[in-house]
Amino acid sequence: MVDYPTLETSRLTLREILESDAESLLQIHGDHEHMRWFGSDPIPNLDGARKLVATFSSWRKEPVSGARWAMELKDRPGLIGTCGLFRWNRNWRSCVVGYEIAPAHQGRGYVREALEAVITWGFREVQLNRIEAQVHPDNKASLALLATLGFLQEGHQRDAGYWAGRHHDLLQYALLKAQWSTTSVV
């Protein structure tokens, strides 16, 4: 297992997701309404949350295929959401970004703050050139967030995702390293 990088922002600590975070993950990932945009069905129980922790942890085993961080407020320990880079393609220097946050913490800029740190880490430390995102067309908050970070829409994928018993269209977005160096405030 590769050492897990801890990232700091002005208000957050981004750290490894631990089994002790399973209950907090269940509160987020078990909420049907909140997970309607996530791209998978809600987690039914604590065992499912533990499996999600194991999945995130497996990404850091050699060969490393991604990193998912717990978002934690500096002044109040405990997972409030997660974000990360996954599906790393080392040859192409590309990956996909993903994120979610507990409803009680939405609208405060925490995800943007976390993603600025994660994206900067990906471009600097992993030498990524391209970070992609797939977002449901009705997920207005996520689409706005990606736009503020400099992501550009590249396409519309028909029936690309399947969750909640049906197929969903997804919008394809991407951010290039050259764009980030001119748009990033980090």
N, C-alpha and C positions, 0 to 999 in steps of 0.2 A: 504494500500500500504506500502510495506517495504521501509525503507530509501535506497536511491540509493547510492552505493559506488562509490566514485570518485577515480580513480587510476592515479598515476603520473609516467612518465618515464623521461628519460633525455631530450627528445624533445617533448613529447606529454602529453596532458591531456586527460584522458578517462572519459567521463561524461555521464550523462543521455541524451538520445535523446529527444529533445523537438519539439513541433509543429513548432517552428520557424526554425527548420532544414529541413522542408518538401521540400523547394525549392532546397536545396543542395542534398537531397536524390533523387529528381526527376532528377537532372542532371546526377547522377550516375546510378540510376535504370531505367531511361527512355532510355538509350543508348543501342540499340539492340546489337551492336557488343560487347560492354563492358560486357553486361549481359549474353553472350552466355554460360558461365560456371556456372552461379549463381544457377540454378535449378528452376527458375520460369520465367515466361514471363515478359518482361519489363513493367514498370508502364506507363500507357498512359497519365496521367495528374497530376496536383497538388493535386486533390482530392484523387487519388490513393496513392500519397506520404503521405498524411495526414493519410490515413488508415494504411499505413505501420508503421508510428509513433505510432499509437494507438495499433497496434499488438505488437510492441516491448514493449510498456508500459504495456500491459496486462500481459506480462510474469512476472512482478514484483508484481502482486496482489497475495494475499494468496489463495491457496497454490502456492508459487513461482515456476515457471517452467523454468525460465531462466533469463538471463540478457544480454542486448545488449547495448554496449557503443558507443557513438559518439567519433571518433578519431579527435582530434583538436591539431594543432600545438601550442606550448606554446607561441610563439612570434607572432601568427597571428590567432585570433579567427575565428571559422567557421568550420563546419563539412567537413572533407576530406575523410571520410570513416566510416565504422562501423565494430565492431567485437563483438563476444559474445559467450556465452554458453547457449544452449537451450535443450529442451527435457530432462530436469533433471529427472532421475529416482532415487529418494531418497533411496529406498530400496537397489538398486544395486550400489549406489554411482557412477553413470555414467551420461554422457551427450554427446552432439554433439557440436562441434565448427563450427562457421561460420564467414566469413569476406569478405569485399570488400573495394576497395579504388578507388578514382577518378583517371582516367587515367593520369592526370597531376602530380600525386604524386606517381605513380608506380616506382619501381626500386630504391627506396631510403632507404629501410629497415624499413619503418614506420610500416608495418603490422607485421613484425617479432617482432619489439619492443613492439607493442601493445599486441600481442599474448603472449609474455613472461610474461607480467604483468597479463593478464587475466588468463592464465593457472596457474600461481603461486597462484593467488587469489582463483581459483577454488579448487586447491589441499589443500591450507591452510585454507581458510575461510569456504568453503562448504563441506570440507572433501571428495571431489571426489577421486575415485581410478582410474577411467578410463575416458578418453576424446576421443571421436570418431570423425572422419571426413570422409565424402563421397566426392570424387572428380572425375570429368570427366577425363577419361584416356588421353585426349588431352590437358588438362590444365597443361602444363609443369611447369609454374611458381609456381603454387600452390603445385604441387607434390614436387618440389625442396624445397619450404619453409617448408612443413611438414617434409621432411627428415632432414633438418637442425635443426628442433625443437625436433627430436628424435622419431617422429611417425613412426610406422612400418606398412607395408602393410599386411593386414590379408586376403584379398579376393577380388574377382571380382564379382560384382552384375550385372547380366544381366538385361537390360531394367528396372532398378530400379527407374529411374527418368523420368518425362514427362514434357517437356516444348518445346516451339517453334514448336508445332504441331507434335512432335514425341517422341518416347521413347529413353532413353540414358542409356548406361552402366555407372556404377560408380565403382570406386575402394574404398574399405573399408580400412581405416587406423585407428590406435589407439595409444594412449600414456598412459602408466600406471604411477601412482604416483611414484613407485619405480624407474622407468627409469628417471623421471624428476629430482629427487633429485640428480642423478649422472650426468645428462647432462645439467641441467639448469645453465645459467650464472647469473640469477637473484638472 
